[in-house]
Amino acid sequence: MSSNRFLRTRVDHSKETAEDYLELIDSLIAGSGEARTVDLAENLAVSHVTVSKTLQRLQRDGYVTMQPYRSIFLTDLGKDLAESARQRHTLVYDFLIALGVDRETAETDAEGIEHHVSKQTLNAMQRHIDSRKL
């Protein structure tokens, strides 16, 4: 077995949490004008402490800015990563729909797959979708 496969999976899992948070922050800001710790905890079904620790990491890594008892904001880097994750999600979702998967299942499955799929596989998915449009 190749240890590279396991390393990639560990790296993917680490990025998955960041991407989920950034996507949600972006959605909350678009929907209500702000993202708060309490909103993240509620939407992700995790504790306030978990959210606070993750936000500290995201701030340290340059993805968000925040101040105590204030809204959370995405930096340009955070916006870019959120958009990239959203595009991968949409592509995986569209691919699953093209395969005949029902919408609810496709949405749920895309949420997991989007974080672990290679660029090569994404390109193949896009080619498949494009070929169906001809």
C-alpha positions in Angstrom: 0.0 0.0 0.0 1.2 3.5 -0.8 1.7 5.8 2.2 1.0 8.7 -0.1 -2.6 7.7 -0.3 -2.9 7.9 3.5 -1.0 11.2 3.7 -3.3 12.7 1.1 -6.4 11.6 3.0 -5.0 13.2 6.2 -4.3 16.4 4.4 -7.8 16.3 2.8 -9.4 15.9 6.2 -7.6 18.9 7.6 -8.7 21.1 4.7 -12.2 19.7 4.9 -13.0 21.4 8.2 -11.5 24.8 7.0 -13.5 24.6 3.8 -16.7 23.8 5.5 -16.3 26.7 7.9 -15.4 29.1 5.1 -18.3 28.0 2.9 -20.7 28.4 5.8 -19.3 31.8 6.8 -19.6 33.0 3.2 -23.2 31.7 3.0 -24.2 33.3 6.3 -22.8 36.7 5.3 -24.6 36.5 1.9 -27.8 35.5 3.6 -28.0 37.7 6.7 -25.1 40.1 6.3 -23.1 38.5 9.1 -21.6 35.3 10.5 -21.4 34.8 14.2 -19.9 32.0 16.3 -23.3 31.0 17.5 -24.5 30.6 13.9 -21.6 28.4 13.0 -22.1 26.2 16.1 -25.8 25.8 15.4 -25.3 25.1 11.7 -22.4 22.7 12.1 -24.0 21.0 15.3 -20.8 21.5 17.3 -20.0 23.3 20.5 -19.1 27.0 20.8 -15.7 25.9 22.1 -15.1 23.8 18.9 -16.0 26.8 16.7 -13.8 29.1 18.7 -10.8 26.8 18.4 -11.4 26.3 14.6 -11.8 30.1 14.1 -8.6 30.8 15.9 -6.8 28.4 13.5 -8.5 30.0 10.5 -7.5 33.4 11.7 -3.9 32.3 12.3 -3.8 30.9 8.8 -5.1 34.1 7.2 -8.6 33.0 6.2 -10.8 35.1 8.5 -10.7 38.2 10.6 -12.6 38.6 13.8 -12.8 40.4 17.1 -14.4 39.2 20.3 -18.2 39.5 20.3 -18.2 40.7 16.7 -19.0 39.2 13.3 -16.6 37.0 11.5 -15.3 38.1 8.1 -13.5 36.3 5.3 -10.2 37.6 4.0 -9.5 37.4 0.3 -7.7 34.1 0.8 -10.8 32.8 2.7 -13.1 34.0 0.0 -11.0 32.2 -2.6 -11.0 29.0 -0.7 -14.7 29.1 0.0 -15.4 29.7 -3.7 -13.1 26.9 -4.8 -14.8 24.5 -2.4 -18.3 25.6 -3.7 -17.2 25.1 -7.3 -16.0 21.6 -6.5 -19.2 20.8 -4.6 -21.3 22.0 -7.6 -19.3 20.0 -10.1 -19.5 16.8 -8.0 -23.2 17.4 -7.4 -23.9 17.9 -11.1 -21.9 14.8 -11.9 -23.9 12.7 -9.5 -27.1 14.0 -10.9 -25.9 13.2 -14.4 -25.4 9.6 -13.2 -29.0 9.4 -12.1 -28.5 10.0 -8.3 -31.5 11.7 -6.7 -31.0 15.3 -5.6 -31.0 14.7 -1.8 -28.5 11.9 -2.0 -26.3 13.8 -4.5 -26.3 16.8 -2.2 -25.2 14.7 0.8 -22.6 12.7 -1.1 -21.2 15.8 -2.8 -20.5 17.3 0.6 -18.1 14.5 1.4 -16.6 13.8 -2.0 -15.8 17.4 -2.8 -13.0 17.5 -0.2 -11.3 14.3 -1.3 -11.5 14.3 -5.1 -8.4 15.0 -7.2 -8.1 17.7 -9.9 -7.8 14.8 -12.5 -11.0 13.3 -11.3 -12.8 16.7 -11.3 -11.6 17.2 -14.9 -13.0 13.8 -15.9 -16.3 14.6 -14.2 -16.5 17.9 -16.1 -15.8 16.2 -19.4 -18.6 13.7 -18.7 -21.1 16.4 -17.9 -20.0 18.4 -21.0 -20.3 15.4 -23.2 -24.0 15.0 -22.1 -24.7 18.5 -23.2 -23.8 17.9 -26.9 
